[in-house]
Amino acid sequence: MRSEAERRKLVNRLKRIEGQIRGIIGMLENDAYCNDILIQSAAVNAAVNAFNKELLANHIRTCVARDIREGKDETIDELVATLQKLMK
């Protein structure tokens, strides 16, 4: 379970990303210069990465730590698999 403050913070990040995506769509619809669109796309990628880092850090501090303390070692394998997917 995440706190209401954490949930709000994550949702706000995603809403900003959603706005950035809408901005890129508008740029395409208005035939913006390719380089400008690419720069905005890179900004979206950075924002998604920041979201993932925040969510992952909280997951490790809470869920993973709890499961390890409870002896649920399969959580480590799950975390490794998740990290491998994030690093593709």
N, C-alpha and C positions, 0 to 999 in steps of 0.2 A: 504494500500500500504506500502510495506517495502522499505527501501533505498537499493540502489545497494550494499553498503558495507555490510549491514545486510544479503542480499540475498547471497552474495559471501561467507560470514562467515558460514552461514547455509549449503550451498552447499558443502563447503570444509569439514565441519564436516561429512556430509553424505558420501562424497567420501572416507574419512579416515575409516569410518565404513564399507563401501563397500570393501575396501582393507583388513580390518580385517576379514571380512566374507570369502573373497577369500583365505586368509591365513589359515583359519580353514578348508576350503574345501581341500586345499593342504595337510594339516596335516592328514585329513582323508584318502585321496588318498595315502599318504605315510605311512599309518598305524602307526601314531604317538601314543604315550602313552596317554591313556584316560584322565589321570589327567592333562596333558599339554593342551589337547583340551578343557577340562572343564574350565581351567583357562583363556584361550583365549575367550571362550564363555562368561564368566563372564565379561571380559573386554569389549566385544561388548555390553552386557547389560548395563554396566555403561556408555558407550559412547552414546547409544541411550537415556538413561535417561538424560544425560547432554544436549543432543540436545533438548529433550522435555522440559526441564526446561528453556532453553534459549528461545525457541519459545513461550512457555506459558507466560513467563515474558513479552516478547514484546507484545504479544496479549493482556495481561491485561493492560499494559501501554498505548496502542494505541486504539485498537478496542473496548475493554470493557469499558475503561474510556470514550471514545467518546460516545458510546451508552448510558451509564448511564447519562452523561451530557445532552443527547438529550431525556432522559426519556424513553428509550427502556429497560424496566425492564426485558423483556424476555431474554435478554443477560445474566443476572445473572443465570437464570435457565439453559441456554446453558453451561455456565462456570461450574456450579455445576455438570452437567451431564458429561462434559469432564473430570473434576477432578476425578469423580468416576470411569471412564474408565481407567484413568491413574494409579489409585491406586489399581487396581485389581492385 
